[in-house]
Each structure stands twice: as structure tokens, then as C-alpha cells.
């Protein structure tokens, strides 16, 4: 089951649907970096390839940066 969250990225609102385990991993990473999840999502968004969907970029980031 996917959980959808909305963010304001580069001045526009967008929604991303991920599995709860990925949201939990991103929350853990953000907490470890002492930043809000929204800020982490913004960083990932700004560094992803134009052709890479945001949801995919978030999943890959969570896997590559898990504790």
C-alpha cells in the first residue's frame, strides 16, 4: 500500500506516493541529518536527473543511505 505525501518543491506543490517503509527510512535519514523530511526531499529532488521520477529517486536514496 502506498502512502502519499505532498511537498512544495521549487515553488510548486507535488505529491509523492511511496511505501511506508521508504517514508520511515527517509524520516530516519532526515532525523540523523537533523533536518525535516521535506528539506531532505527537496535536496534529493534538486540533485536527481531530469529523466528520473521523484519517487524513484527517493527510493534509491533511501536504499543507498540506510543505516
N, C-alpha and C positions, 0 to 999 in steps of 0.2 A: 504494500500500500504506500502510495506517495503522499508526502506532506508538502503543501505549497506554502511558500513564504514570499512576501513582497518586499522589494528594496527600491531605493532611489539611487540609480547609478548614472553618472554623467548627466545629471539633470533630468532624467526621465524615470518613471516608475516601471518596474519589471517584476514579474513573478517567476519563481523557480520552484519546480517540483522535484524533490529528492526523497529517497527512502529515509526513515527516521534514523537509521544507523549512520548515514552520512551527515545528517544535521548534527547528531551527537558528536561525531568526530570533529566536525568544523567548530563546534562550540568548545570542545576541549582544546583544540589548537588555538582558538582565539583567546581563551582564558589563559593559556600558557604564555601567550604573547601580550597579555594584559590589554586587550582591545576588544571592542564589540564585534559580534559576528558580522554585522553589517559592514564594518570597516574592512574586515578580512575579505568578505565577498567583493567589496569594491577593489581591493588590491588584486585579487585573482582576476576579476573582470578586466582591469586595465592592462594586465600582462598576458592575457590569452590571445591566441591567434584569431584573426577576424573570422576564419572559417570554422573555429571550434565553438560549439554551443556552450553557453554558460554552465548548464547542468553538467555537461561532460567535464568541463574544466574544474568544476568544484569536486566532482567525484575523484578525478585523477589527483588533484591536490590533496584531498583527504587521505587517499591511499599512500601517496608519496611522503606525507608528513605525519603519519600516525605515530603514536608513541610506542 
